[in-house]
């Protein structure tokens, strides 16, 4: 039986592109991704620093998954990723 591959990410989810752009600026200025996730993310994962845990490949929205898998471990997206849920900033754990 083939074992499904997973990837592990944190994210910050907001409703508007301008909010995501502002958060990206704050990350670039050295603010903590985890603190920003707790403060701004509208996802229930905010209380866990935006941590979504291991996600099986093929489970998330295709735009989200493609962006997450294109990131190197320990890196953060440089542009907001739009899905049906809103705008995401993704930090790849592994």
C-alpha distance (Angstrom), angle and dihedral (degrees) to the residues before:
residue distance angle dihedral
X1 . . .
X2 3.81 . .
X3 3.80 115.4 .
X4 3.80 113.8 -132.6
X5 3.79 115.1 -119.2
X6 3.78 117.6 -125.1
X7 3.78 136.5 -165.0
X8 3.79 127.7 -157.6
X9 3.80 122.9 -138.8
X10 3.75 144.7 161.6
X11 3.77 119.8 -147.3
X12 3.77 144.4 -175.5
X13 3.80 113.9 -142.2
X14 3.81 121.9 -162.0
X15 3.80 133.6 165.9
X16 3.80 99.3 -125.3
X17 3.79 136.2 50.3
X18 3.83 92.4 -133.9
X19 3.83 89.9 57.9
X20 3.80 90.8 52.2
X21 3.82 90.9 48.0
X22 3.81 90.3 52.1
X23 3.82 92.0 49.5
X24 3.82 91.0 48.1
X25 3.83 88.5 53.8
X26 3.80 89.9 51.8
X27 3.82 91.3 50.2
X28 3.82 89.6 49.5
X29 3.82 88.1 51.3
X30 3.81 89.4 56.9
X31 3.79 103.3 -96.3
X32 3.80 117.1 149.1
X33 3.81 114.9 -94.8
X34 3.81 89.1 -148.0
X35 3.81 94.3 52.7
X36 3.80 91.5 46.4
X37 3.81 90.0 50.1
X38 3.80 90.8 53.1
X39 3.81 92.1 46.8
X40 3.81 102.8 42.2
X41 3.80 112.7 16.4
X42 3.80 116.3 107.6
X43 3.81 91.0 -161.0
X44 3.80 119.5 102.3
X45 3.82 86.5 -121.7
X46 3.83 88.7 72.9
X47 3.80 91.0 91.4
X48 3.83 87.7 58.9
X49 3.83 94.4 50.8
X50 3.81 89.4 -92.5
X51 3.81 91.4 -62.4
X52 3.81 111.7 160.2
X53 3.80 93.9 179.6
X54 3.80 122.5 -140.5
X55 3.82 111.3 -19.1
X56 3.81 119.7 -159.9
X57 3.80 111.9 -125.6
X58 3.79 110.5 -100.2
X59 3.82 93.9 27.9
X60 3.83 101.8 94.7
X61 3.81 129.5 62.5
X62 3.80 108.7 -72.6
X63 3.83 94.3 -119.0
X64 3.81 91.1 51.5
X65 3.79 94.4 44.9
X66 3.79 94.8 46.9
X67 3.82 91.2 51.2
X68 3.82 92.3 45.8
X69 3.80 94.2 49.0
X70 3.81 91.5 48.0
X71 3.80 91.0 58.3
X72 3.78 120.5 90.1
X73 3.82 115.3 -124.4
X74 3.82 111.8 -82.9
X75 3.80 93.0 20.5
X76 3.80 131.7 114.4
X77 3.80 129.6 -140.3
X78 3.80 113.9 -100.1
X79 3.81 95.0 -153.4
X80 3.82 131.3 43.1
X81 3.81 113.8 -99.2
X82 3.79 113.6 -140.2
X83 3.80 121.1 -144.9
X84 3.80 134.0 156.6
X85 3.82 87.2 -85.2
X86 3.81 96.4 56.5
X87 3.80 134.4 -97.2
X88 3.79 121.5 -23.7
X89 3.77 134.5 -161.4
X90 3.79 106.9 -160.7
X91 3.79 129.9 -156.7
X92 3.81 113.9 -167.8
X93 3.80 115.1 -141.8
X94 3.82 98.0 178.8
